[in-house]
Amino acid sequence: MLGLLLLQVLASCLWLGHSEVVNSFETSCPQFFFHEIPPNEALEPQKPAWICQRYKNQYYFATLYDRKMRIPVYSAYIYQPGPGKRPKTWLVEPQLIGPTYPKTMEKEWTLLNRYNVTLEKLSQSQAILHDYKNLTGLNRGHLNPNGHHDDYSSRMATFTLTNIVPQDEKLNGGAWNNYEQQTMIRRTQGCTTTYVIVGAVPGNNYIAKGRVNKPSHLWSAACCVVDNKYIKAWAVIAENDRNQVQLLTLGELEDTLTELYGRGQVSLFDSDCPRE
């Protein structure tokens, strides 16, 4: 009987380790980071949430979410582009409300109608669809873009509002899109695995009556394994009111983010990833 009880306790502990909002990426979904090492604490906001982004019981990427600003700090994923349809359905993160809610992202409608969550309760923990309505000059900008994934489920997983920021519409459809769709293809030639982290620096402006922060900058960094002996890296940053992307070394981006965040030296990847 005691043995059965121990097995039940062990099983429940294993299940808890698979929850959506987690205590650390190192122990819950480290596979999305180069050498399984996430960025250091210099990026952590006042009210962080570590999300292993789960859709249909599978993890697809990792997001550090800022509960106060209601935008992601960054999303980390492995670059695996492929052809396919762009999803149209937007999802939210139930576990930001509390640990008793589903461990996989859901539609707002599902939470409101099947789990009796009020829109007010949902909106306290994260951005909601209404926050992104009637925007002028801005639209919903993916950090982890759906086009960097090779099947419908992985693309669908990127359509969570915890992976979205208010982005300048000209930048989103212009220079940033060119980087995502063209520069990335060129830069990843010869790569066997490319680890990507895309982030947003909080700004001084807000949408939705002060509920959701409009980032001042968007940035992206990649660490690409060509073979066991050769690793290369690159990075970009863009001001979120200009249709222009600046190409940087990884070290240059980390130094720039160190200044912008002001919380100590930023490190995005393990030290084996070249900074020059």
N, C-alpha and C positions, 0 to 999 in steps of 0.2 A: 504493500500500500504506500509506504514511504517512497519507494522507488518510483511508483507511478506519479506521486505528487511532485517529486523532483523533476521528472520528465516534463510535466505540465508547466512548471515554473521555468525550466530551460526553454521550452517551446515559446512561452510568452515573451521571454527576454529576446529570443531570436527575432520574433515578430516585431517587437518594439524597435529593434535595430534597423528595421526596414521602413520605419515611418517616414513620411514625406518631409516634415520640418524636423531637422536633426540637430544634434549638439555640435557636430564637427564633420567637415568633409573628409578628414583623414581616416575616420572610422566608418563612414556611411556610404560615400560614393567617390572614392579617391581616383577612380579610373579615368576621370575627365581631366586630370591634371598631369602634366609632365613629371615623371618619376613619383607620381601620386602626392605631390606637394603643392597645396594651394597657395595663393598670395598671402603675404604676411598681414599682421594686424593693423598696419598703417592705413588700410582702406576701410576698416570696420566703422560703421556709423554708431550713433548713440543707442539705437534700438534695432539691432541686427536680427535677421532670421536666416538660417542656413537651410536652403531647400534643395533636396535631391528631386529634380523635376521628374515626376512619375506620371506616366499615361498608360492605361491598360496594363497595370502591374509590371511595367518595365521602366527603368531609369534611362533618361535620354540626355540629360545634361544637369549641371549644377548652377544654382543662382544664390548669391548673397543678396538678400533683400533688405531695404531700409524701410522699416515699418512706419517711421515718422514722416519721411518724405514721400512714401508710397511709390517709390521707384526702385528698380534693381540697382545695386552697386556695380555688380558685374554678373555675367553669365559665362560659364566655361564649358566647352564642348570639344569633340573631335570632328574635324572637318571631313565630311564624306558627301560631297555634292552628287546630285543625280537628277534626272528629269522627273517631272511629275506635276500634278495639279497643286495649286496653291489653296490651302484650306480657307474657309470663310467663317468658321465658328470660333468664337472667343471663349476662353476658359478662365477660371479663377482657382485660387488655392485654398481648399477647405481647411487645411490644418493651421493656417494662419489665424483662423477663428479660435481654434482650440484642438487639443489632441484627440478628442472623441469623434471628430468628424473624419470623413473618408481620407485615405492616404493617397488618393490619386486625384489629379486635377479634374474639375467638373464644370459644367455650364452653370451660370448664375441661376437659370431657370430651375435646374435640378436641385440646387441647394434651397431655393426659396419654396419650392413645391413639395419635394420629397423629404427634406430634412427640417422643414419648418424654420429655416433661418430667416430672420427679417433682413431687409435690404440695409437697414441702419446698422445692424450687427455686422453684416458682411463688410460694409463700407468703413467700419472702424479699423479693420485689420489690414486693408489693402485698397488699391484703386478698383473701381467698378466701371462697367461700360458707360454709365451716364457721365462719368468724369471726362470722357474723351469725345463727347458729343458737341457739335457746334463750335469746333476749333477754327481759328482763323490763322492761316500761315503755318500751322503745325499739323502733324498727323501721328498715328501710332507707329513709332519706330522700334523695330525688333533690335535687341542686342544680339541674341543668337538668331540669325536669319533662317527662315524655312528653306531657302535655296541651298543651304550648306548641308542638307540631309538627303538621303537617297531613297526613302520610302514614305508612304503617306502617314504612318503613325508617328515617325520621328519628326516630320514636318508639322503635324497636328500639335505635337507637344510644345512647339515653339509659340503657338498661339494662346499663350497664357498671359494675362495682364501683368504677371510678376516678371515677365521678360520684356516689358514694353516701357518706353519713355516718350514724353512729348518731344518730337523731333521736328526741326525746321523742314517743311515739306519740300523745299527746293534741294536741300542737302540730302534728304532721304531718297528722293527720286533722281538725284544728280550725282555729285562727286562721291557720296558715300556708297551709292548703288554701284558705281563704276569700280570702286575698291572691292566691294563684296563679290561682284560678278566677273570682273576682268583681272584686276591686279592679283587677287588670290589665286586664280587659275595659273597665271604666269609664275608667281612666287612659289607655288607648291609643286612645280615640276620636279620629279625625282624623289619627292617625299614619300616615305612609306606610311608615316603617321604624322599628322599635324594637329597639335594642341593649340586651341584658340581661347583667349579670354577677351571679352568685349565689355567695356564699362562706360559709366556715365558719371561725370563730376556734378554734384548738386550746384545749382545756381541760385540767384537771388529772386527769380520770378516763379510764379505758380499759375496753374490752371485750376478750373473747378472750384472757384472761390477760395483759393488757398489750400486746397486739399492735396494736390499733386504737384510736386516740384518739376520745374522745367530745367533740365541740366544746362550748365554753361558750356560743357564740352562733351564730346563722345570720343572714345578711344578704343583701339583694338591692338592686340599683340598676339603673335604666333610663334611657336617654337616647333620646328619641323625636324623630324628624325629622318635623315637620308639613308644612313646605314649605321652600324654599330659604332663607327669611328667618327662620323661627320654629322653635326647638328647645326642648323642655321636658324636665324630668328630675324624678325622685322616687326615694325609697329607703325601705327598711324594715330593722328589726333586731329579733331575738327572742332572749331567753334560752332556752337549750335544756333548761329544766326547768319552763317556765311556758307555758300556752296563751294567749299574748298577743303581738301584733305591734305594734310602734311605728312609725308613719309619720313619716319625716324628709325634709328636703331633702337633696340630694346632698352639699352642703357639710357638713351636720350629720353625715351618715354617715361621710364621709371623716375628719372630726375625731375621731369616736368610735372608728373603726378605728385611727387614729393612736395613740390612747391604749391600746387593747386589744393591738395588735401590738407597740408600743414599738420600732419600727425606723425611725422617721422619718415625715415627713408622707406620708400615703397620697393618691394620685391615681388614681381609677378610670377616668376618661374624659378625652379631649382637652379642652383649656381652653375650646373653643367650647360645650361642654355646660354649661348654667347651674347654678351652685352654690346659688343662693337658692331 
